[in-house]
């Protein structure tokens, strides 16, 4: 997808504030509203914008625990990797799942209300999953940076 300077500005601004009105967005990038909206729609249809969401505060909603889990599987056959991905997709506490290159097969970002609920999810849904060889977990102490999205270079 070929992006010009204005497309990049639109992406950067919407990534910072997805609730910005089209009129405000158009004003900030130097366009009138109709061509700005056409560009946004083209970015959506082209796949550069996958969706819009609210950024929620985990603590205010009772999720005081964030854990990263390193998962190794017994088999790395594509069907086994895909089966594990389908399994964790159905666990609501697993917020991210990334396949890795190297000794560890997957890293998961998991949220929980407390240690007890995390332990229960771990022992009933993760370590017992088919093909799981081992799970190593690290509880976060503090998050100093958590930016949504990706960097959008000027051009």
Secondary structure, 3 states (H helix, E strand, C coil): CCCCHHHHHHHHHHHHCCCCCHHHHHHHHCCCHHHHHHHHHHHHHCCCCCCCCCCCCCHHHCCCEEEEEEEEECCCCHHHHHHHHHHHHCCCCEEEEEECCCCCCEEEEEEECCHHHHHHHHHHHHCCCCCEEEEEEEECCCCCCCCCCCCCCCC
